[in-house]
């Protein structure tokens, strides 16, 4: 599975970086995983 960063997801979904971080923290993105301080979001996530 391929992953993208918070910044890449924010650009893809036209959201702020902070909003994508909040969505990840709330568990709203299926398959998103946190490694230390960095989130890995599946490239096929919607």
PDB file of N, CA, C and O in Angstrom:
ATOM      1  N   UNK A   1       0.838  -1.175   0.000  1.00  0.00           N
ATOM      2  CA  UNK A   1       0.000   0.000   0.000  1.00  0.00           C
ATOM      3  C   UNK A   1       0.885   1.242   0.000  1.00  0.00           C
ATOM      4  O   UNK A   1       1.891   1.299   0.707  1.00  0.00           O
ATOM      5  N   UNK A   2       0.502   2.233  -0.798  1.00  0.00           N
ATOM      6  CA  UNK A   2       1.253   3.482  -0.873  1.00  0.00           C
ATOM      7  C   UNK A   2       0.619   4.518   0.030  1.00  0.00           C
ATOM      8  O   UNK A   2      -0.597   4.539   0.216  1.00  0.00           O
ATOM      9  N   UNK A   3       1.460   5.381   0.591  1.00  0.00           N
ATOM     10  CA  UNK A   3       0.985   6.392   1.517  1.00  0.00           C
ATOM     11  C   UNK A   3       1.367   7.786   1.055  1.00  0.00           C
ATOM     12  O   UNK A   3       2.272   7.958   0.238  1.00  0.00           O
ATOM     13  N   UNK A   4       0.656   8.795   1.594  1.00  0.00           N
ATOM     14  CA  UNK A   4       0.980  10.191   1.348  1.00  0.00           C
ATOM     15  C   UNK A   4       1.080  10.898   2.699  1.00  0.00           C
ATOM     16  O   UNK A   4       0.601  10.397   3.716  1.00  0.00           O
ATOM     17  N   UNK A   5       1.697  12.044   2.685  1.00  0.00           N
ATOM     18  CA  UNK A   5       1.869  12.821   3.911  1.00  0.00           C
ATOM     19  C   UNK A   5       0.648  13.702   4.155  1.00  0.00           C
ATOM     20  O   UNK A   5      -0.241  13.813   3.311  1.00  0.00           O
ATOM     21  N   UNK A   6       0.630  14.323   5.329  1.00  0.00           N
ATOM     22  CA  UNK A   6      -0.445  15.272   5.654  1.00  0.00           C
ATOM     23  C   UNK A   6      -0.480  16.400   4.616  1.00  0.00           C
ATOM     24  O   UNK A   6      -1.550  16.793   4.150  1.00  0.00           O
ATOM     25  N   UNK A   7       0.690  16.906   4.266  1.00  0.00           N
ATOM     26  CA  UNK A   7       0.768  18.016   3.307  1.00  0.00           C
ATOM     27  C   UNK A   7       0.217  17.605   1.940  1.00  0.00           C
ATOM     28  O   UNK A   7      -0.532  18.357   1.316  1.00  0.00           O
ATOM     29  N   UNK A   8       0.592  16.410   1.482  1.00  0.00           N
ATOM     30  CA  UNK A   8       0.094  15.920   0.192  1.00  0.00           C
ATOM     31  C   UNK A   8      -1.422  15.735   0.226  1.00  0.00           C
ATOM     32  O   UNK A   8      -2.112  16.069  -0.738  1.00  0.00           O
ATOM     33  N   UNK A   9      -1.938  15.205   1.331  1.00  0.00           N
ATOM     34  CA  UNK A   9      -3.381  15.009   1.467  1.00  0.00           C
ATOM     35  C   UNK A   9      -4.110  16.347   1.478  1.00  0.00           C
ATOM     36  O   UNK A   9      -5.168  16.488   0.865  1.00  0.00           O
ATOM     37  N   UNK A  10      -3.544  17.325   2.174  1.00  0.00           N
ATOM     38  CA  UNK A  10      -4.158  18.654   2.239  1.00  0.00           C
ATOM     39  C   UNK A  10      -4.264  19.276   0.847  1.00  0.00           C
ATOM     40  O   UNK A  10      -5.286  19.871   0.506  1.00  0.00           O
ATOM     41  N   UNK A  11      -3.217  19.140   0.053  1.00  0.00           N
ATOM     42  CA  UNK A  11      -3.235  19.674  -1.310  1.00  0.00           C
ATOM     43  C   UNK A  11      -4.235  18.912  -2.184  1.00  0.00           C
ATOM     44  O   UNK A  11      -4.957  19.516  -2.978  1.00  0.00           O
ATOM     45  N   UNK A  12      -4.273  17.597  -2.036  1.00  0.00           N
ATOM     46  CA  UNK A  12      -5.165  16.759  -2.833  1.00  0.00           C
ATOM     47  C   UNK A  12      -6.633  17.072  -2.542  1.00  0.00           C
ATOM     48  O   UNK A  12      -7.459  17.140  -3.452  1.00  0.00           O
ATOM     49  N   UNK A  13      -6.944  17.264  -1.242  1.00  0.00           N
ATOM     50  CA  UNK A  13      -8.342  17.472  -0.831  1.00  0.00           C
ATOM     51  C   UNK A  13      -8.706  18.942  -0.663  1.00  0.00           C
ATOM     52  O   UNK A  13      -9.826  19.263  -0.266  1.00  0.00           O
ATOM     53  N   UNK A  14      -7.761  19.839  -0.963  1.00  0.00           N
ATOM     54  CA  UNK A  14      -7.980  21.277  -0.841  1.00  0.00           C
ATOM     55  C   UNK A  14      -8.410  21.667   0.575  1.00  0.00           C
ATOM     56  O   UNK A  14      -9.361  22.427   0.757  1.00  0.00           O
ATOM     57  N   UNK A  15      -7.699  21.139   1.572  1.00  0.00           N
ATOM     58  CA  UNK A  15      -7.922  21.438   2.980  1.00  0.00           C
ATOM     59  C   UNK A  15      -6.632  21.980   3.576  1.00  0.00           C
ATOM     60  O   UNK A  15      -5.562  21.868   2.978  1.00  0.00           O
ATOM     61  N   UNK A  16      -6.747  22.565   4.759  1.00  0.00           N
ATOM     62  CA  UNK A  16      -5.537  23.014   5.443  1.00  0.00           C
ATOM     63  C   UNK A  16      -4.828  21.809   6.061  1.00  0.00           C
ATOM     64  O   UNK A  16      -5.445  20.778   6.329  1.00  0.00           O
ATOM     65  N   UNK A  17      -3.537  21.959   6.277  1.00  0.00           N
ATOM     66  CA  UNK A  17      -2.748  20.900   6.911  1.00  0.00           C
ATOM     67  C   UNK A  17      -3.318  20.595   8.292  1.00  0.00           C
ATOM     68  O   UNK A  17      -3.438  19.432   8.677  1.00  0.00           O
ATOM     69  N   UNK A  18      -3.669  21.645   9.036  1.00  0.00           N
ATOM     70  CA  UNK A  18      -4.202  21.453  10.392  1.00  0.00           C
ATOM     71  C   UNK A  18      -5.515  20.670  10.366  1.00  0.00           C
ATOM     72  O   UNK A  18      -5.752  19.835  11.239  1.00  0.00           O
ATOM     73  N   UNK A  19      -6.369  20.931   9.377  1.00  0.00           N
ATOM     74  CA  UNK A  19      -7.651  20.211   9.285  1.00  0.00           C
ATOM     75  C   UNK A  19      -7.417  18.729   9.013  1.00  0.00           C
ATOM     76  O   UNK A  19      -8.098  17.884   9.594  1.00  0.00           O
ATOM     77  N   UNK A  20      -6.476  18.402   8.150  1.00  0.00           N
ATOM     78  CA  UNK A  20      -6.169  17.000   7.862  1.00  0.00           C
ATOM     79  C   UNK A  20      -5.606  16.328   9.113  1.00  0.00           C
ATOM     80  O   UNK A  20      -5.930  15.174   9.392  1.00  0.00           O
ATOM     81  N   UNK A  21      -4.764  17.040   9.871  1.00  0.00           N
ATOM     82  CA  UNK A  21      -4.250  16.482  11.128  1.00  0.00           C
ATOM     83  C   UNK A  21      -5.394  16.172  12.089  1.00  0.00           C
ATOM     84  O   UNK A  21      -5.401  15.117  12.723  1.00  0.00           O
ATOM     85  N   UNK A  22      -6.344  17.070  12.198  1.00  0.00           N
ATOM     86  CA  UNK A  22      -7.491  16.874  13.085  1.00  0.00           C
ATOM     87  C   UNK A  22      -8.319  15.676  12.637  1.00  0.00           C
ATOM     88  O   UNK A  22      -8.744  14.867  13.462  1.00  0.00           O
ATOM     89  N   UNK A  23      -8.545  15.565  11.346  1.00  0.00           N
ATOM     90  CA  UNK A  23      -9.314  14.434  10.809  1.00  0.00           C
ATOM     91  C   UNK A  23      -8.604  13.116  11.128  1.00  0.00           C
ATOM     92  O   UNK A  23      -9.252  12.134  11.490  1.00  0.00           O
ATOM     93  N   UNK A  24      -7.299  13.092  10.997  1.00  0.00           N
ATOM     94  CA  UNK A  24      -6.525  11.893  11.326  1.00  0.00           C
ATOM     95  C   UNK A  24      -6.628  11.576  12.814  1.00  0.00           C
ATOM     96  O   UNK A  24      -6.852  10.426  13.192  1.00  0.00           O
ATOM     97  N   UNK A  25      -6.464  12.594  13.657  1.00  0.00           N
ATOM     98  CA  UNK A  25      -6.547  12.403  15.107  1.00  0.00           C
ATOM     99  C   UNK A  25      -7.903  11.849  15.528  1.00  0.00           C
ATOM    100  O   UNK A  25      -7.989  11.080  16.485  1.00  0.00           O
ATOM    101  N   UNK A  26      -8.950  12.232  14.825  1.00  0.00           N
ATOM    102  CA  UNK A  26     -10.304  11.780  15.156  1.00  0.00           C
ATOM    103  C   UNK A  26     -10.624  10.410  14.561  1.00  0.00           C
ATOM    104  O   UNK A  26     -11.707   9.875  14.795  1.00  0.00           O
ATOM    105  N   UNK A  27      -9.698   9.840  13.796  1.00  0.00           N
ATOM    106  CA  UNK A  27      -9.901   8.507  13.234  1.00  0.00           C
ATOM    107  C   UNK A  27     -10.858   8.456  12.064  1.00  0.00           C
ATOM    108  O   UNK A  27     -11.458   7.415  11.793  1.00  0.00           O
ATOM    109  N   UNK A  28     -11.007   9.568  11.369  1.00  0.00           N
ATOM    110  CA  UNK A  28     -11.969   9.645  10.273  1.00  0.00           C
ATOM    111  C   UNK A  28     -11.414   9.158   8.937  1.00  0.00           C
ATOM    112  O   UNK A  28     -12.166   9.014   7.973  1.00  0.00           O
ATOM    113  N   UNK A  29     -10.114   8.905   8.868  1.00  0.00           N
ATOM    114  CA  UNK A  29      -9.502   8.419   7.629  1.00  0.00           C
ATOM    115  C   UNK A  29      -9.107   6.962   7.846  1.00  0.00           C
ATOM    116  O   UNK A  29      -8.194   6.658   8.614  1.00  0.00           O
ATOM    117  N   UNK A  30      -9.800   6.083   7.165  1.00  0.00           N
ATOM    118  CA  UNK A  30      -9.528   4.655   7.314  1.00  0.00           C
ATOM    119  C   UNK A  30      -8.142   4.314   6.782  1.00  0.00           C
ATOM    120  O   UNK A  30      -7.795   4.671   5.656  1.00  0.00           O
ATOM    121  N   UNK A  31      -7.364   3.628   7.590  1.00  0.00           N
ATOM    122  CA  UNK A  31      -6.042   3.188   7.179  1.00  0.00           C
ATOM    123  C   UNK A  31      -4.920   4.153   7.519  1.00  0.00           C
ATOM    124  O   UNK A  31      -3.749   3.833   7.311  1.00  0.00           O
ATOM    125  N   UNK A  32      -5.259   5.339   8.041  1.00  0.00           N
ATOM    126  CA  UNK A  32      -4.218   6.302   8.415  1.00  0.00           C
ATOM    127  C   UNK A  32      -3.482   5.798   9.654  1.00  0.00           C
ATOM    128  O   UNK A  32      -4.104   5.337  10.611  1.00  0.00           O
ATOM    129  N   UNK A  33      -2.162   5.889   9.628  1.00  0.00           N
ATOM    130  CA  UNK A  33      -1.341   5.405  10.742  1.00  0.00           C
ATOM    131  C   UNK A  33      -0.375   6.492  11.162  1.00  0.00           C
ATOM    132  O   UNK A  33       0.112   7.258  10.330  1.00  0.00           O
ATOM    133  N   UNK A  34      -0.099   6.559  12.455  1.00  0.00           N
ATOM    134  CA  UNK A  34       0.827   7.545  12.978  1.00  0.00           C
ATOM    135  C   UNK A  34       2.126   6.870  13.356  1.00  0.00           C
ATOM    136  O   UNK A  34       2.140   5.882  14.090  1.00  0.00           O
ATOM    137  N   UNK A  35       3.233   7.424  12.840  1.00  0.00           N
ATOM    138  CA  UNK A  35       4.571   6.943  13.160  1.00  0.00           C
ATOM    139  C   UNK A  35       5.300   8.082  13.849  1.00  0.00           C
ATOM    140  O   UNK A  35       5.804   8.988  13.186  1.00  0.00           O
ATOM    141  N   UNK A  36       5.361   8.044  15.174  1.00  0.00           N
ATOM    142  CA  UNK A  36       5.957   9.146  15.925  1.00  0.00           C
ATOM    143  C   UNK A  36       5.090  10.377  15.793  1.00  0.00           C
ATOM    144  O   UNK A  36       3.954  10.398  16.268  1.00  0.00           O
ATOM    145  N   UNK A  37       5.622  11.413  15.145  1.00  0.00           N
ATOM    146  CA  UNK A  37       4.863  12.647  14.922  1.00  0.00           C
ATOM    147  C   UNK A  37       4.288  12.744  13.519  1.00  0.00           C
ATOM    148  O   UNK A  37       3.642  13.736  13.184  1.00  0.00           O
ATOM    149  N   UNK A  38       4.512  11.735  12.699  1.00  0.00           N
ATOM    150  CA  UNK A  38       4.137  11.797  11.287  1.00  0.00           C
ATOM    151  C   UNK A  38       2.984  10.852  10.973  1.00  0.00           C
ATOM    152  O   UNK A  38       2.966   9.701  11.408  1.00  0.00           O
ATOM    153  N   UNK A  39       2.027  11.362  10.212  1.00  0.00           N
ATOM    154  CA  UNK A  39       0.910  10.536   9.759  1.00  0.00           C
ATOM    155  C   UNK A  39       1.209   9.984   8.375  1.00  0.00           C
ATOM    156  O   UNK A  39       1.791  10.664   7.530  1.00  0.00           O
ATOM    157  N   UNK A  40       0.797   8.731   8.158  1.00  0.00           N
ATOM    158  CA  UNK A  40       0.862   8.097   6.838  1.00  0.00           C
ATOM    159  C   UNK A  40      -0.573   7.810   6.418  1.00  0.00           C
ATOM    160  O   UNK A  40      -1.276   7.041   7.073  1.00  0.00           O
ATOM    161  N   UNK A  41      -1.002   8.428   5.330  1.00  0.00           N
ATOM    162  CA  UNK A  41      -2.374   8.317   4.865  1.00  0.00           C
ATOM    163  C   UNK A  41      -2.371   7.539   3.555  1.00  0.00           C
ATOM    164  O   UNK A  41      -1.613   7.870   2.643  1.00  0.00           O
ATOM    165  N   UNK A  42      -3.221   6.492   3.446  1.00  0.00           N
ATOM    166  CA  UNK A  42      -3.264   5.734   2.196  1.00  0.00           C
ATOM    167  C   UNK A  42      -3.581   6.660   1.012  1.00  0.00           C
ATOM    168  O   UNK A  42      -4.437   7.540   1.110  1.00  0.00           O
ATOM    169  N   UNK A  43      -2.888   6.450  -0.087  1.00  0.00           N
ATOM    170  CA  UNK A  43      -3.096   7.294  -1.275  1.00  0.00           C
ATOM    171  C   UNK A  43      -4.512   7.176  -1.833  1.00  0.00           C
ATOM    172  O   UNK A  43      -4.988   8.099  -2.493  1.00  0.00           O
ATOM    173  N   UNK A  44      -5.194   6.059  -1.580  1.00  0.00           N
ATOM    174  CA  UNK A  44      -6.547   5.882  -2.108  1.00  0.00           C
ATOM    175  C   UNK A  44      -7.642   6.309  -1.122  1.00  0.00           C
ATOM    176  O   UNK A  44      -8.824   6.072  -1.370  1.00  0.00           O
ATOM    177  N   UNK A  45      -7.250   6.940  -0.003  1.00  0.00           N
ATOM    178  CA  UNK A  45      -8.225   7.406   0.982  1.00  0.00           C
ATOM    179  C   UNK A  45      -9.040   8.554   0.403  1.00  0.00           C
ATOM    180  O   UNK A  45      -8.557   9.343  -0.409  1.00  0.00           O
ATOM    181  N   UNK A  46     -10.274   8.620   0.841  1.00  0.00           N
ATOM    182  CA  UNK A  46     -11.164   9.719   0.387  1.00  0.00           C
ATOM    183  C   UNK A  46     -11.605  10.568   1.557  1.00  0.00           C
ATOM    184  O   UNK A  46     -12.350  11.531   1.375  1.00  0.00           O
TER     185      UNK A  46
END
